[in-house]
Amino acid sequence: MSQMTSTQSSHSNSTETDFNLLEDAEDADNHTSSVTATHLSLQFQVDEQYLGLRIDQVAATVWADFSREKLKQWMKDGHLLVDGNKIKPKYRCEGHELLTLDVELEVQTHNQPENIPLDIVYEDDDILVINKPVGMVVHPGAGNGSGTLVNALLYHYPKSAELSRAGLVHRIDKDTSGLLVVAKNLEAQFSLTKQLGDKSVYRVYDLVVYGNIIAGGTIDEPIKRHPVDRVKMTVLPGGRDAVTHYNVKERFQNFTRVQAQLETGRTHQIRVHFTYIGYSLVGDSVYMSRVRVPAGASERLAETLRGFRRQALHAAKLGLIHPRTQEEMLFEAPWPEDFKNLVQVLREENAAY
């Protein structure tokens, strides 16, 4: 079982989680609500920043988990009121209205629950923190309709079916291990989404790269989908801003163990950024054409490198503000066995001079 600590951590506000699923949330702190996973009752006090916008646009910004069309329908049906009154979606906001949403939620996902064991680091009525194993896909997609984290969540907590994406607010890649947080009600989902948006979620990854990185630094390069190979992301002008801070933790002859902290959360961000500066991750078959075995490597090291068939990347630390209690929480997950073994072999077979 992973270790968990709850602490008054003093992490920087310049960090953000990786691979955001949700768009940036607006002003979750303005919400007052009484929430279960089935009946939703929310209020939001509009301020001057929304002046002149259509009220359906404001609602879609405030409650980004629902489509604009769904919110418009709720307005027409009287479930979404403005200052207690039914109003047309084209109404222009004057900047001081009170939005009230009172509705019974439908099932949001039709994926099937599956009895898949979860490594639960922490759980209460609002959030679930999971240490995801290597090989588990987070969300069902083409070719991955079952065996995913969503399928496991639907079994563990059936009411997650009434939340968009079963409560997921971010994801990590199939072959990346480590921590992610899941919301258990919509209020928690709003809060966590806002924390992702304002970069107050703290996430630290451990990784092993090829080559000798001399010192820590920051990689600030935009990332977008590769124009030819659609499986890959790449650094290109016009991409989305992407910033990775990193520190060298351990040096070997031909490799470096690094700790990376994310300021932005782009798909494959760490893998793309380190490949861009010339230090690809061990085991990353997407961004490296082949396994590189250093000249003179022992048979044990060569076999370990060839047998390490996933990117050497582990989401080791996760810090957040609890949506209900506002407590600062920090969770840690130990390295999985394959990562631990890789580092041990490097220490013994590729020690620095």
HELIX and SHEET records of a PDB file:
HELIX    1   1 ALA A   28  ASN A   30  5                                   3    
HELIX    2   2 GLU A   48  TYR A   50  5                                   3    
HELIX    3   3 ILE A   55  VAL A   62  1                                   8    
HELIX    4   4 ARG A   68  ASP A   77  1                                  10    
HELIX    5   5 LEU A  149  HIS A  156  1                                   8    
HELIX    6   6 PRO A  158  GLU A  162  5                                   5    
HELIX    7   7 SER A  164  GLY A  167  5                                   4    
HELIX    8   8 LEU A  186  GLY A  197  1                                  12    
HELIX    9   9 GLN A  269  TYR A  276  1                                   8    
HELIX   10  10 GLU A  299  GLY A  307  1                                   9    
HELIX   11  11 GLU A  337  GLU A  349  1                                  13    
SHEET    1   A 6 MET A   4  THR A   5  0                                        
SHEET    2   A 6 GLU A 328  GLU A 332 -1                                        
SHEET    3   A 6 LEU A 313  ILE A 321 -1                                        
SHEET    4   A 6 SER A 177  ALA A 183  1                                        
SHEET    5   A 6 ILE A 127  LYS A 132 -1                                        
SHEET    6   A 6 ILE A 120  GLU A 123 -1                                        
SHEET    1   B 7 MET A   4  THR A   5  0                                        
SHEET    2   B 7 GLU A 328  GLU A 332 -1                                        
SHEET    3   B 7 LEU A 313  ILE A 321 -1                                        
SHEET    4   B 7 TYR A 202  TYR A 210 -1                                        
SHEET    5   B 7 PHE A 255  LEU A 262 -1                                        
SHEET    6   B 7 VAL A 243  ARG A 251 -1                                        
SHEET    7   B 7 GLY A 217  ASP A 220 -1                                        
SHEET    1   C 4 HIS A  31  VAL A  35  0                                        
SHEET    2   C 4 HIS A  39  GLN A  45 -1                                        
SHEET    3   C 4 LEU A  98  GLU A 104 -1                                        
SHEET    4   C 4 LEU A  80  VAL A  82 -1                                        
SHEET    1   D 2 ILE A 223  ARG A 225  0                                        
SHEET    2   D 2 MET A 233  VAL A 235 -1                                        
END                                                                             
